[in-house]
Amino acid sequence: MVITFLRHGSNIWLALGLVALVGGFVADLFAFSLFWAVIGAMTFYVSEYGFHRFGFHAAPSRFAFVRKMQHRLHYDHHAEPARLDLLFLPLWFLIPNLAVTALGYAIVFGWPSVAPAMFGVTLAIFHYEWVHYVAHIPYQPRLRIGRWMKQYHLRHHFISEKFWFGVSNPSMDFLGRTYRGARDIERSGTTRKLYG
Protein backbone atom coordinates (compact mmCIF):
# COMPACT_ATOMS: atom_id res chain seq x y z
CA MET A 1 0.00 0.00 0.00
CA VAL A 2 2.77 2.47 0.94
CA ILE A 3 4.87 1.51 -2.09
CA THR A 4 1.89 2.10 -4.40
CA PHE A 5 1.29 5.46 -2.72
CA LEU A 6 4.91 6.55 -3.28
CA ARG A 7 4.83 5.51 -6.95
CA HIS A 8 2.13 8.00 -7.90
CA GLY A 9 2.00 11.74 -8.39
CA SER A 10 4.50 13.83 -6.47
CA ASN A 11 4.55 11.63 -3.38
CA ILE A 12 8.11 10.33 -3.62
CA TRP A 13 9.32 13.90 -4.17
CA LEU A 14 7.33 15.12 -1.18
CA ALA A 15 8.90 12.35 0.94
CA LEU A 16 12.39 13.23 -0.30
CA GLY A 17 11.73 16.92 0.38
CA LEU A 18 10.74 16.09 3.96
CA VAL A 19 13.91 14.00 4.41
CA ALA A 20 16.03 16.85 2.99
CA LEU A 21 14.41 19.40 5.31
CA VAL A 22 14.88 17.15 8.36
CA GLY A 23 18.49 16.63 7.28
CA GLY A 24 18.94 20.39 7.04
CA PHE A 25 17.53 20.87 10.54
CA VAL A 26 19.73 18.10 11.98
CA ALA A 27 22.83 19.45 10.21
CA ASP A 28 21.96 22.92 11.54
CA LEU A 29 21.78 24.41 8.04
CA PHE A 30 18.60 26.16 9.14
CA ALA A 31 16.75 26.39 12.43
CA PHE A 32 13.60 24.41 13.09
CA SER A 33 10.65 26.31 14.53
CA LEU A 34 7.52 24.47 15.62
CA PHE A 35 5.63 27.76 15.35
CA TRP A 36 6.52 28.22 11.66
CA ALA A 37 5.94 24.51 10.92
CA VAL A 38 2.40 24.78 12.34
CA ILE A 39 1.78 28.02 10.44
CA GLY A 40 3.01 26.30 7.26
CA ALA A 41 0.66 23.36 7.78
CA MET A 42 -2.25 25.71 8.44
CA THR A 43 -1.36 27.61 5.26
CA PHE A 44 -1.73 24.41 3.29
CA TYR A 45 -5.00 23.35 4.93
CA VAL A 46 -6.57 26.72 4.08
CA SER A 47 -5.22 26.59 0.52
CA GLU A 48 -6.38 22.95 0.13
CA TYR A 49 -9.95 24.07 0.66
CA GLY A 50 -9.56 27.21 -1.46
CA PHE A 51 -7.98 25.41 -4.41
CA HIS A 52 -10.51 22.59 -4.24
CA ARG A 53 -13.62 24.72 -3.92
CA PHE A 54 -12.77 27.77 -6.02
CA GLY A 55 -10.02 26.51 -8.34
CA PHE A 56 -10.60 22.83 -9.08
CA HIS A 57 -14.37 23.28 -9.22
CA ALA A 58 -14.23 26.48 -11.27
CA ALA A 59 -16.28 26.61 -14.47
CA PRO A 60 -14.42 25.43 -17.57
CA SER A 61 -12.08 28.04 -18.99
CA ARG A 62 -12.54 29.43 -22.47
CA PHE A 63 -8.85 28.63 -23.09
CA ALA A 64 -8.18 25.06 -24.27
CA PHE A 65 -4.85 24.67 -22.42
CA VAL A 66 -6.48 25.77 -19.13
CA ARG A 67 -9.39 23.36 -19.70
CA LYS A 68 -6.86 20.58 -20.21
CA MET A 69 -5.26 21.48 -16.87
CA GLN A 70 -8.69 21.59 -15.18
CA HIS A 71 -9.44 18.11 -16.45
CA ARG A 72 -6.13 16.68 -15.25
CA LEU A 73 -6.23 18.46 -11.90
CA HIS A 74 -9.81 17.58 -10.97
CA TYR A 75 -12.58 17.09 -13.52
CA ASP A 76 -11.23 13.71 -14.66
CA HIS A 77 -10.75 12.62 -11.04
CA HIS A 78 -14.48 13.11 -10.50
CA ALA A 79 -15.24 11.18 -13.68
CA GLU A 80 -13.03 8.24 -12.61
CA PRO A 81 -12.45 8.47 -8.84
CA ALA A 82 -10.72 5.06 -8.60
CA ARG A 83 -7.94 5.91 -11.10
CA LEU A 84 -4.75 6.46 -9.11
CA ASP A 85 -3.03 8.34 -11.93
CA LEU A 86 -5.69 11.06 -11.57
CA LEU A 87 -5.70 11.10 -7.77
CA PHE A 88 -2.47 12.88 -6.83
CA LEU A 89 -1.09 16.35 -7.46
CA PRO A 90 1.24 16.36 -10.47
CA LEU A 91 4.75 17.83 -10.17
CA TRP A 92 3.99 20.52 -12.76
CA PHE A 93 1.33 21.88 -10.40
CA LEU A 94 3.05 21.23 -7.08
CA ILE A 95 6.53 22.67 -7.73
CA PRO A 96 5.43 26.15 -8.84
CA ASN A 97 2.98 26.36 -5.94
CA LEU A 98 5.66 25.34 -3.43
CA ALA A 99 8.06 27.88 -4.95
CA VAL A 100 5.51 30.70 -4.73
CA THR A 101 4.66 29.71 -1.14
CA ALA A 102 8.35 29.69 -0.11
CA LEU A 103 8.94 33.04 -1.79
CA GLY A 104 5.84 34.45 -0.08
CA TYR A 105 7.14 33.38 3.32
CA ALA A 106 10.57 34.86 2.54
CA ILE A 107 9.12 38.22 1.47
CA VAL A 108 6.51 38.56 4.22
CA PHE A 109 8.20 36.90 7.19
CA GLY A 110 11.90 36.70 6.25
CA TRP A 111 14.18 33.86 5.23
CA PRO A 112 14.39 32.20 8.69
CA SER A 113 10.69 31.27 8.42
CA VAL A 114 11.02 29.54 5.05
CA ALA A 115 12.50 26.12 5.90
CA PRO A 116 10.32 25.35 8.93
CA ALA A 117 7.18 26.73 7.24
CA MET A 118 7.87 24.67 4.12
CA PHE A 119 8.39 21.62 6.33
CA GLY A 120 4.88 22.20 7.71
CA VAL A 121 3.44 22.82 4.24
CA THR A 122 5.09 19.70 2.80
CA LEU A 123 4.08 17.51 5.74
CA ALA A 124 0.48 18.75 5.39
CA ILE A 125 0.48 18.04 1.63
CA PHE A 126 1.84 14.55 2.32
CA HIS A 127 -0.96 14.07 4.88
CA TYR A 128 -3.54 15.33 2.38
CA GLU A 129 -2.27 12.96 -0.33
CA TRP A 130 -2.35 9.99 2.08
CA VAL A 131 -5.90 10.71 3.31
CA HIS A 132 -7.05 11.21 -0.28
CA TYR A 133 -5.38 7.96 -1.34
CA VAL A 134 -6.96 5.95 1.49
CA ALA A 135 -10.38 7.43 0.65
CA HIS A 136 -10.19 6.12 -2.92
CA ILE A 137 -8.73 2.63 -2.51
CA PRO A 138 -10.49 -0.50 -1.27
CA TYR A 139 -9.06 -0.25 2.24
CA GLN A 140 -10.90 0.22 5.52
CA PRO A 141 -8.88 2.36 7.99
CA ARG A 142 -8.44 0.82 11.45
CA LEU A 143 -9.10 3.98 13.42
CA ARG A 144 -12.58 5.49 13.70
CA ILE A 145 -11.30 8.93 12.61
CA GLY A 146 -9.77 7.35 9.50
CA ARG A 147 -13.03 5.63 8.60
CA TRP A 148 -14.94 8.87 9.19
CA MET A 149 -12.54 10.89 7.00
CA LYS A 150 -12.86 8.32 4.22
CA GLN A 151 -16.66 8.45 4.17
CA TYR A 152 -16.52 12.23 4.59
CA HIS A 153 -14.51 12.67 1.39
CA LEU A 154 -16.51 10.08 -0.52
CA ARG A 155 -19.66 12.14 0.12
CA HIS A 156 -18.10 14.79 -2.14
CA HIS A 157 -17.75 12.21 -4.92
CA PHE A 158 -20.95 10.24 -4.54
CA ILE A 159 -23.55 12.53 -2.92
CA SER A 160 -22.80 16.12 -3.99
CA GLU A 161 -19.78 17.86 -5.45
CA LYS A 162 -21.05 21.15 -3.99
CA PHE A 163 -20.19 20.21 -0.38
CA TRP A 164 -17.40 18.58 1.64
CA PHE A 165 -14.38 20.20 -0.02
CA GLY A 166 -12.01 19.48 2.86
CA VAL A 167 -10.15 16.30 1.92
CA SER A 168 -7.73 16.00 4.83
CA ASN A 169 -9.88 17.74 7.46
CA PRO A 170 -13.36 19.26 7.64
CA SER A 171 -12.47 22.50 9.47
CA MET A 172 -12.68 24.80 6.45
CA ASP A 173 -16.00 23.26 5.41
CA PHE A 174 -17.45 24.53 8.68
CA LEU A 175 -16.02 28.01 8.08
CA GLY A 176 -17.00 28.03 4.39
CA ARG A 177 -20.49 26.70 5.13
CA THR A 178 -19.99 23.67 2.91
CA TYR A 179 -20.43 21.08 5.64
CA ARG A 180 -23.73 19.22 5.76
CA GLY A 181 -24.97 15.96 7.19
CA ALA A 182 -25.06 13.26 4.52
CA ARG A 183 -28.85 12.90 4.91
CA ASP A 184 -29.42 16.65 4.59
CA ILE A 185 -28.34 16.85 0.95
CA GLU A 186 -30.14 15.59 -2.11
CA ARG A 187 -27.97 13.38 -4.30
CA SER A 188 -26.47 15.32 -7.22
CA GLY A 189 -26.56 14.00 -10.76
CA THR A 190 -23.30 15.72 -11.67
CA THR A 191 -20.76 14.33 -9.19
CA ARG A 192 -19.08 12.36 -11.99
CA LYS A 193 -19.38 14.93 -14.76
CA LEU A 194 -18.54 18.38 -13.47
CA TYR A 195 -20.07 21.03 -15.73
CA GLY A 196 -21.29 18.25 -18.00
NORSULVEN-V413736 format. One record per pair of residues at least 6 apart in sequence whose C-alpha atoms are under 8 Angstrom apart, sorted by the first residue. I is the first residue (numbers start at 1). J is the second residue. D is the distance in whole Angstrom. If there is no record, write none. Layout:
# NORSULVEN-V413736
i->[I I]
j->[J J]
d->[D D]
This chain:
# NORSULVEN-V413736
i->[5 5 5 6 8 8 8 9 9 9 9 9 9 10 10 10 10 10 11 11 11 14 14 14 15 17 18 18 18 21 21 24 25 25 30 30 31 31 31 32 32 33 33 34 36 36 36 36 37 37 37 37 37 37 38 38 39 39 40 40 40 40 40 40 41 41 41 41 41 41 42 42 43 44 44 44 45 45 45 45 46 48 48 49 49 49 49 49 52 52 53 56 56 56 56 57 57 57 59 60 60 60 61 71 72 73 73 73 74 75 75 76 77 77 77 78 78 78 78 78 79 79 79 79 80 80 81 81 81 82 82 84 87 87 88 88 89 98 101 102 102 103 105 105 105 105 106 106 106 127 128 128 131 131 131 131 132 132 132 132 134 134 135 135 135 135 135 136 136 140 141 149 149 149 152 153 153 153 153 155 155 155 156 156 156 156 156 157 157 158 158 158 158 159 159 159 159 159 159 160 160 160 160 160 160 161 161 161 162 163 163 163 163 164 164 164 164 164 165 165 166 166 170 173 190]
j->[11 130 133 12 84 85 88 85 87 88 89 90 91 88 89 90 91 94 88 126 129 122 125 126 126 122 119 122 123 115 119 30 31 32 112 115 112 115 116 115 116 113 116 116 113 116 117 120 116 117 118 119 120 121 117 120 117 120 116 117 118 119 120 121 117 120 121 122 123 124 120 121 121 121 124 125 124 168 169 172 172 166 167 165 166 167 172 173 165 166 165 70 73 74 75 74 75 194 195 67 70 195 67 77 86 86 89 90 86 193 194 86 83 86 87 157 191 192 193 194 191 192 193 194 86 192 87 136 157 136 137 133 132 133 129 133 129 118 118 114 118 114 111 113 114 117 112 113 114 168 167 168 149 150 167 168 150 153 167 168 141 150 149 150 151 153 154 150 154 147 147 167 168 169 164 164 165 166 167 161 164 182 162 163 164 165 191 191 192 187 188 191 192 182 185 186 187 188 191 185 186 187 188 190 191 188 190 191 178 173 178 179 180 170 173 178 179 180 173 178 172 173 179 179 196]
d->[7 8 7 5 7 7 7 7 8 5 6 5 7 7 6 6 5 8 8 7 8 6 8 7 8 8 6 7 7 7 6 6 6 6 7 7 7 8 7 7 5 8 6 7 6 5 5 7 5 4 7 6 4 7 7 6 6 7 8 4 6 7 5 5 7 4 5 8 7 5 8 8 7 5 6 7 7 8 8 8 7 7 8 6 5 8 6 8 6 8 6 7 7 6 8 8 8 8 7 6 7 7 5 8 7 7 7 8 8 7 6 7 7 5 6 7 7 5 7 7 8 4 6 8 8 7 7 7 8 6 7 8 8 7 6 8 8 8 8 6 7 8 7 7 6 8 8 7 6 7 7 5 8 7 7 6 8 8 6 7 8 7 8 4 7 7 7 8 8 7 5 8 7 7 7 7 8 7 6 8 7 7 7 6 5 7 8 6 7 8 8 6 8 8 8 7 5 6 7 7 8 6 5 8 6 7 7 5 7 8 5 6 7 7 6 6 6 8 6 7 6 6 8 5 7]
